Amino acid sequence: MDLVFSPDRIETWPVDRLRPYAGNAKMHGEDQVAKIAASMAKFGWTV
């Protein structure tokens, strides 16, 4: 079975508008963020 997700709209926000969500289970350190960014650059991501 294929699941398809199609949002009604996608918004693009400036980075300074983003705020941390207090309910997140953990925070990523700068080194881990760099590794995640490198992975996204290499393999891409989905919305």
N, CA, C, O and CB atoms as a CASP TS submission, in Angstrom:
PFRMAT TS
TARGET T0000
AUTHOR 0000-0000-0000
METHOD Language model
MODEL 1
PARENT N/A
ATOM      1  N   MET     1       0.850  -1.181   0.000  1.00  0.00           N
ATOM      2  CA  MET     1       0.000   0.000   0.000  1.00  0.00           C
ATOM      3  C   MET     1       0.894   1.241   0.000  1.00  0.00           C
ATOM      4  O   MET     1       1.845   1.331   0.777  1.00  0.00           O
ATOM      5  CB  MET     1      -0.967  -0.001   1.230  1.00  0.00           C
ATOM      6  N   ASP     2       0.584   2.182  -0.866  1.00  0.00           N
ATOM      7  CA  ASP     2       1.311   3.444  -0.912  1.00  0.00           C
ATOM      8  C   ASP     2       0.536   4.500  -0.147  1.00  0.00           C
ATOM      9  O   ASP     2      -0.670   4.661  -0.333  1.00  0.00           O
ATOM     10  CB  ASP     2       1.553   3.893  -2.369  1.00  0.00           C
ATOM     11  N   LEU     3       1.237   5.212   0.707  1.00  0.00           N
ATOM     12  CA  LEU     3       0.631   6.330   1.418  1.00  0.00           C
ATOM     13  C   LEU     3       1.070   7.611   0.735  1.00  0.00           C
ATOM     14  O   LEU     3       2.252   7.788   0.440  1.00  0.00           O
ATOM     15  CB  LEU     3       1.025   6.332   2.930  1.00  0.00           C
ATOM     16  N   VAL     4       0.136   8.494   0.484  1.00  0.00           N
ATOM     17  CA  VAL     4       0.438   9.752  -0.182  1.00  0.00           C
ATOM     18  C   VAL     4       0.027  10.890   0.729  1.00  0.00           C
ATOM     19  O   VAL     4      -1.094  10.924   1.236  1.00  0.00           O
ATOM     20  CB  VAL     4      -0.279   9.852  -1.555  1.00  0.00           C
ATOM     21  N   PHE     5       0.944  11.820   0.933  1.00  0.00           N
ATOM     22  CA  PHE     5       0.661  13.006   1.727  1.00  0.00           C
ATOM     23  C   PHE     5       0.801  14.208   0.817  1.00  0.00           C
ATOM     24  O   PHE     5       1.851  14.412   0.207  1.00  0.00           O
ATOM     25  CB  PHE     5       1.608  13.116   2.965  1.00  0.00           C
ATOM     26  N   SER     6      -0.238  14.995   0.722  1.00  0.00           N
ATOM     27  CA  SER     6      -0.214  16.182  -0.115  1.00  0.00           C
ATOM     28  C   SER     6      -0.715  17.367   0.701  1.00  0.00           C
ATOM     29  O   SER     6      -1.922  17.516   0.892  1.00  0.00           O
ATOM     30  CB  SER     6      -1.073  15.981  -1.395  1.00  0.00           C
ATOM     31  N   PRO     7       0.197  18.217   1.188  1.00  0.00           N
ATOM     32  CA  PRO     7      -0.241  19.350   2.002  1.00  0.00           C
ATOM     33  C   PRO     7      -1.047  20.341   1.177  1.00  0.00           C
ATOM     34  O   PRO     7      -0.871  20.449  -0.037  1.00  0.00           O
ATOM     35  CB  PRO     7       0.961  20.052   2.632  1.00  0.00           C
ATOM     36  N   ASP     8      -1.933  21.062   1.855  1.00  0.00           N
ATOM     37  CA  ASP     8      -2.718  22.097   1.187  1.00  0.00           C
ATOM     38  C   ASP     8      -1.819  23.217   0.689  1.00  0.00           C
ATOM     39  O   ASP     8      -2.046  23.787  -0.379  1.00  0.00           O
ATOM     40  CB  ASP     8      -3.786  22.657   2.132  1.00  0.00           C
ATOM     41  N   ARG     9      -0.792  23.525   1.478  1.00  0.00           N
ATOM     42  CA  ARG     9       0.159  24.561   1.070  1.00  0.00           C
ATOM     43  C   ARG     9       1.470  24.354   1.820  1.00  0.00           C
ATOM     44  O   ARG     9       1.498  23.725   2.878  1.00  0.00           O
ATOM     45  CB  ARG     9      -0.413  25.988   1.338  1.00  0.00           C
ATOM     46  N   ILE    10       2.530  24.878   1.275  1.00  0.00           N
ATOM     47  CA  ILE    10       3.837  24.857   1.917  1.00  0.00           C
ATOM     48  C   ILE    10       4.272  26.303   2.075  1.00  0.00           C
ATOM     49  O   ILE    10       4.277  27.069   1.111  1.00  0.00           O
ATOM     50  CB  ILE    10       4.888  24.021   1.090  1.00  0.00           C
ATOM     51  N   GLU    11       4.638  26.671   3.298  1.00  0.00           N
ATOM     52  CA  GLU    11       5.082  28.031   3.581  1.00  0.00           C
ATOM     53  C   GLU    11       6.600  28.061   3.717  1.00  0.00           C
ATOM     54  O   GLU    11       7.200  27.138   4.268  1.00  0.00           O
ATOM     55  CB  GLU    11       4.410  28.572   4.863  1.00  0.00           C
ATOM     56  N   THR    12       7.207  29.111   3.221  1.00  0.00           N
ATOM     57  CA  THR    12       8.635  29.329   3.396  1.00  0.00           C
ATOM     58  C   THR    12       8.813  30.460   4.399  1.00  0.00           C
ATOM     59  O   THR    12       8.338  31.575   4.182  1.00  0.00           O
ATOM     60  CB  THR    12       9.339  29.659   2.035  1.00  0.00           C
ATOM     61  N   TRP    13       9.501  30.165   5.501  1.00  0.00           N
ATOM     62  CA  TRP    13       9.718  31.154   6.563  1.00  0.00           C
ATOM     63  C   TRP    13      11.188  31.540   6.625  1.00  0.00           C
ATOM     64  O   TRP    13      12.057  30.717   6.338  1.00  0.00           O
ATOM     65  CB  TRP    13       9.249  30.606   7.930  1.00  0.00           C
ATOM     66  N   PRO    14      11.477  32.793   7.001  1.00  0.00           N
ATOM     67  CA  PRO    14      12.868  33.158   7.263  1.00  0.00           C
ATOM     68  C   PRO    14      13.345  32.433   8.529  1.00  0.00           C
ATOM     69  O   PRO    14      12.547  32.163   9.427  1.00  0.00           O
ATOM     70  CB  PRO    14      13.020  34.712   7.416  1.00  0.00           C
ATOM     71  N   VAL    15      14.618  32.126   8.597  1.00  0.00           N
ATOM     72  CA  VAL    15      15.163  31.366   9.723  1.00  0.00           C
ATOM     73  C   VAL    15      14.892  32.058  11.054  1.00  0.00           C
ATOM     74  O   VAL    15      14.624  31.381  12.046  1.00  0.00           O
ATOM     75  CB  VAL    15      16.663  31.160   9.543  1.00  0.00           C
ATOM     76  N   ASP    16      14.955  33.384  11.103  1.00  0.00           N
ATOM     77  CA  ASP    16      14.761  34.077  12.387  1.00  0.00           C
ATOM     78  C   ASP    16      13.324  33.991  12.903  1.00  0.00           C
ATOM     79  O   ASP    16      13.063  34.366  14.046  1.00  0.00           O
ATOM     80  CB  ASP    16      15.153  35.535  12.247  1.00  0.00           C
ATOM     81  N   ARG    17      12.406  33.513  12.101  1.00  0.00           N
ATOM     82  CA  ARG    17      11.027  33.322  12.552  1.00  0.00           C
ATOM     83  C   ARG    17      10.845  31.978  13.280  1.00  0.00           C
ATOM     84  O   ARG    17       9.879  31.799  14.023  1.00  0.00           O
ATOM     85  CB  ARG    17      10.070  33.402  11.355  1.00  0.00           C
ATOM     86  N   LEU    18      11.753  31.061  13.069  1.00  0.00           N
ATOM     87  CA  LEU    18      11.658  29.734  13.671  1.00  0.00           C
ATOM     88  C   LEU    18      11.973  29.797  15.159  1.00  0.00           C
ATOM     89  O   LEU    18      12.882  30.515  15.578  1.00  0.00           O
ATOM     90  CB  LEU    18      12.606  28.754  12.968  1.00  0.00           C
ATOM     91  N   ARG    19      11.224  29.049  15.952  1.00  0.00           N
ATOM     92  CA  ARG    19      11.417  28.984  17.403  1.00  0.00           C
ATOM     93  C   ARG    19      11.506  27.521  17.827  1.00  0.00           C
ATOM     94  O   ARG    19      10.812  26.674  17.265  1.00  0.00           O
ATOM     95  CB  ARG    19      10.257  29.711  18.158  1.00  0.00           C
ATOM     96  N   PRO    20      12.358  27.212  18.819  1.00  0.00           N
ATOM     97  CA  PRO    20      12.434  25.832  19.296  1.00  0.00           C
ATOM     98  C   PRO    20      11.111  25.394  19.915  1.00  0.00           C
ATOM     99  O   PRO    20      10.423  26.193  20.552  1.00  0.00           O
ATOM    100  CB  PRO    20      13.568  25.679  20.316  1.00  0.00           C
ATOM    101  N   TYR    21      10.761  24.135  19.729  1.00  0.00           N
ATOM    102  CA  TYR    21       9.551  23.570  20.323  1.00  0.00           C
ATOM    103  C   TYR    21       9.925  22.954  21.666  1.00  0.00           C
ATOM    104  O   TYR    21      10.738  22.031  21.718  1.00  0.00           O
ATOM    105  CB  TYR    21       8.890  22.505  19.377  1.00  0.00           C
ATOM    106  N   ALA    22       9.343  23.454  22.749  1.00  0.00           N
ATOM    107  CA  ALA    22       9.696  23.012  24.100  1.00  0.00           C
ATOM    108  C   ALA    22       9.414  21.531  24.316  1.00  0.00           C
ATOM    109  O   ALA    22      10.022  20.912  25.189  1.00  0.00           O
ATOM    110  CB  ALA    22       8.938  23.829  25.127  1.00  0.00           C
ATOM    111  N   GLY    23       8.501  20.951  23.537  1.00  0.00           N
ATOM    112  CA  GLY    23       8.143  19.552  23.699  1.00  0.00           C
ATOM    113  C   GLY    23       9.082  18.571  23.012  1.00  0.00           C
ATOM    114  O   GLY    23       8.863  17.362  23.083  1.00  0.00           O
ATOM    115  N   ASN    24      10.134  19.070  22.340  1.00  0.00           N
ATOM    116  CA  ASN    24      11.077  18.156  21.693  1.00  0.00           C
ATOM    117  C   ASN    24      11.779  17.298  22.731  1.00  0.00           C
ATOM    118  O   ASN    24      12.097  17.769  23.823  1.00  0.00           O
ATOM    119  CB  ASN    24      12.109  18.935  20.862  1.00  0.00           C
ATOM    120  N   ALA    25      12.015  16.062  22.395  1.00  0.00           N
ATOM    121  CA  ALA    25      12.656  15.133  23.330  1.00  0.00           C
ATOM    122  C   ALA    25      14.120  15.478  23.580  1.00  0.00           C
ATOM    123  O   ALA    25      14.628  15.239  24.676  1.00  0.00           O
ATOM    124  CB  ALA    25      12.552  13.715  22.804  1.00  0.00           C
ATOM    125  N   LYS    26      14.806  16.037  22.584  1.00  0.00           N
ATOM    126  CA  LYS    26      16.212  16.375  22.771  1.00  0.00           C
ATOM    127  C   LYS    26      16.622  17.492  21.825  1.00  0.00           C
ATOM    128  O   LYS    26      15.912  17.819  20.874  1.00  0.00           O
ATOM    129  CB  LYS    26      17.098  15.144  22.555  1.00  0.00           C
ATOM    130  N   MET    27      17.776  18.064  22.107  1.00  0.00           N
ATOM    131  CA  MET    27      18.359  19.094  21.256  1.00  0.00           C
ATOM    132  C   MET    27      19.592  18.507  20.578  1.00  0.00           C
ATOM    133  O   MET    27      20.301  17.694  21.171  1.00  0.00           O
ATOM    134  CB  MET    27      18.722  20.377  22.077  1.00  0.00           C
ATOM    135  N   HIS    28      19.849  18.916  19.334  1.00  0.00           N
ATOM    136  CA  HIS    28      21.040  18.477  18.613  1.00  0.00           C
ATOM    137  C   HIS    28      22.151  19.496  18.838  1.00  0.00           C
ATOM    138  O   HIS    28      21.926  20.703  18.754  1.00  0.00           O
ATOM    139  CB  HIS    28      20.746  18.301  17.091  1.00  0.00           C
ATOM    140  N   GLY    29      23.348  18.999  19.125  1.00  0.00           N
ATOM    141  CA  GLY    29      24.511  19.866  19.241  1.00  0.00           C
ATOM    142  C   GLY    29      24.957  20.338  17.867  1.00  0.00           C
ATOM    143  O   GLY    29      24.499  19.830  16.843  1.00  0.00           O
ATOM    144  N   GLU    30      25.866  21.327  17.855  1.00  0.00           N
ATOM    145  CA  GLU    30      26.322  21.891  16.581  1.00  0.00           C
ATOM    146  C   GLU    30      26.962  20.836  15.686  1.00  0.00           C
ATOM    147  O   GLU    30      26.772  20.857  14.470  1.00  0.00           O
ATOM    148  CB  GLU    30      27.312  23.018  16.832  1.00  0.00           C
ATOM    149  N   ASP    31      27.723  19.908  16.280  1.00  0.00           N
ATOM    150  CA  ASP    31      28.369  18.873  15.469  1.00  0.00           C
ATOM    151  C   ASP    31      27.344  17.938  14.845  1.00  0.00           C
ATOM    152  O   ASP    31      27.507  17.513  13.701  1.00  0.00           O
ATOM    153  CB  ASP    31      29.355  18.072  16.316  1.00  0.00           C
ATOM    154  N   GLN    32      26.291  17.616  15.588  1.00  0.00           N
ATOM    155  CA  GLN    32      25.252  16.736  15.050  1.00  0.00           C
ATOM    156  C   GLN    32      24.438  17.457  13.974  1.00  0.00           C
ATOM    157  O   GLN    32      24.046  16.845  12.980  1.00  0.00           O
ATOM    158  CB  GLN    32      24.324  16.243  16.181  1.00  0.00           C
ATOM    159  N   VAL    33      24.186  18.747  14.167  1.00  0.00           N
ATOM    160  CA  VAL    33      23.469  19.528  13.152  1.00  0.00           C
ATOM    161  C   VAL    33      24.272  19.543  11.850  1.00  0.00           C
ATOM    162  O   VAL    33      23.702  19.421  10.766  1.00  0.00           O
ATOM    163  CB  VAL    33      23.212  20.981  13.652  1.00  0.00           C
ATOM    164  N   ALA    34      25.586  19.692  11.959  1.00  0.00           N
ATOM    165  CA  ALA    34      26.437  19.683  10.759  1.00  0.00           C
ATOM    166  C   ALA    34      26.349  18.336  10.041  1.00  0.00           C
ATOM    167  O   ALA    34      26.301  18.290   8.812  1.00  0.00           O
ATOM    168  CB  ALA    34      27.905  19.989  11.135  1.00  0.00           C
ATOM    169  N   LYS    35      26.328  17.238  10.807  1.00  0.00           N
ATOM    170  CA  LYS    35      26.210  15.914  10.194  1.00  0.00           C
ATOM    171  C   LYS    35      24.851  15.735   9.524  1.00  0.00           C
ATOM    172  O   LYS    35      24.763  15.159   8.439  1.00  0.00           O
ATOM    173  CB  LYS    35      26.425  14.819  11.245  1.00  0.00           C
ATOM    174  N   ILE    36      23.797  16.223  10.162  1.00  0.00           N
ATOM    175  CA  ILE    36      22.454  16.133   9.578  1.00  0.00           C
ATOM    176  C   ILE    36      22.387  16.945   8.284  1.00  0.00           C
ATOM    177  O   ILE    36      21.836  16.487   7.283  1.00  0.00           O
ATOM    178  CB  ILE    36      21.382  16.632  10.585  1.00  0.00           C
ATOM    179  N   ALA    37      22.955  18.163   8.314  1.00  0.00           N
ATOM    180  CA  ALA    37      22.958  19.013   7.119  1.00  0.00           C
ATOM    181  C   ALA    37      23.725  18.349   5.982  1.00  0.00           C
ATOM    182  O   ALA    37      23.298  18.407   4.828  1.00  0.00           O
ATOM    183  CB  ALA    37      23.569  20.387   7.435  1.00  0.00           C
ATOM    184  N   ALA    38      24.855  17.719   6.299  1.00  0.00           N
ATOM    185  CA  ALA    38      25.638  17.034   5.267  1.00  0.00           C
ATOM    186  C   ALA    38      24.849  15.865   4.682  1.00  0.00           C
ATOM    187  O   ALA    38      24.889  15.627   3.475  1.00  0.00           O
ATOM    188  CB  ALA    38      26.979  16.536   5.845  1.00  0.00           C
ATOM    189  N   SER    39      24.138  15.143   5.532  1.00  0.00           N
ATOM    190  CA  SER    39      23.318  14.026   5.058  1.00  0.00           C
ATOM    191  C   SER    39      22.201  14.518   4.142  1.00  0.00           C
ATOM    192  O   SER    39      21.916  13.905   3.113  1.00  0.00           O
ATOM    193  CB  SER    39      22.724  13.255   6.245  1.00  0.00           C
ATOM    194  N   MET    40      21.570  15.633   4.526  1.00  0.00           N
ATOM    195  CA  MET    40      20.500  16.194   3.693  1.00  0.00           C
ATOM    196  C   MET    40      21.054  16.654   2.348  1.00  0.00           C
ATOM    197  O   MET    40      20.409  16.472   1.316  1.00  0.00           O
ATOM    198  CB  MET    40      19.809  17.372   4.414  1.00  0.00           C
ATOM    199  N   ALA    41      22.252  17.252   2.356  1.00  0.00           N
ATOM    200  CA  ALA    41      22.860  17.704   1.104  1.00  0.00           C
ATOM    201  C   ALA    41      23.202  16.516   0.205  1.00  0.00           C
ATOM    202  O   ALA    41      23.066  16.594  -1.016  1.00  0.00           O
ATOM    203  CB  ALA    41      24.123  18.536   1.390  1.00  0.00           C
ATOM    204  N   LYS    42      23.647  15.421   0.815  1.00  0.00           N
ATOM    205  CA  LYS    42      24.049  14.251   0.034  1.00  0.00           C
ATOM    206  C   LYS    42      22.860  13.442  -0.463  1.00  0.00           C
ATOM    207  O   LYS    42      22.825  13.038  -1.626  1.00  0.00           O
ATOM    208  CB  LYS    42      24.951  13.367   0.860  1.00  0.00           C
ATOM    209  N   PHE    43      21.876  13.199   0.418  1.00  0.00           N
ATOM    210  CA  PHE    43      20.783  12.290   0.094  1.00  0.00           C
ATOM    211  C   PHE    43      19.449  12.985  -0.191  1.00  0.00           C
ATOM    212  O   PHE    43      18.531  12.350  -0.712  1.00  0.00           O
ATOM    213  CB  PHE    43      20.602  11.329   1.213  1.00  0.00           C
ATOM    214  N   GLY    44      19.322  14.275   0.140  1.00  0.00           N
ATOM    215  CA  GLY    44      18.060  14.991  -0.039  1.00  0.00           C
ATOM    216  C   GLY    44      17.133  14.774   1.140  1.00  0.00           C
ATOM    217  O   GLY    44      17.518  14.170   2.141  1.00  0.00           O
ATOM    218  N   TRP    45      15.909  15.268   1.017  1.00  0.00           N
ATOM    219  CA  TRP    45      14.907  15.128   2.070  1.00  0.00           C
ATOM    220  C   TRP    45      13.538  15.251   1.457  1.00  0.00           C
ATOM    221  O   TRP    45      13.400  15.667   0.308  1.00  0.00           O
ATOM    222  CB  TRP    45      15.103  16.180   3.183  1.00  0.00           C
ATOM    223  N   THR    46      12.527  14.891   2.216  1.00  0.00           N
ATOM    224  CA  THR    46      11.150  15.008   1.752  1.00  0.00           C
ATOM    225  C   THR    46      10.390  15.967   2.647  1.00  0.00           C
ATOM    226  O   THR    46      10.747  16.170   3.807  1.00  0.00           O
ATOM    227  CB  THR    46      10.458  13.632   1.722  1.00  0.00           C
ATOM    228  N   VAL    47       9.347  16.549   2.099  1.00  0.00           N
ATOM    229  CA  VAL    47       8.504  17.476   2.864  1.00  0.00           C
ATOM    230  C   VAL    47       7.293  16.725   3.328  1.00  0.00           C
ATOM    231  O   VAL    47       6.430  17.297   3.996  1.00  0.00           O
ATOM    232  CB  VAL    47       8.095  18.719   2.024  1.00  0.00           C
TER
END
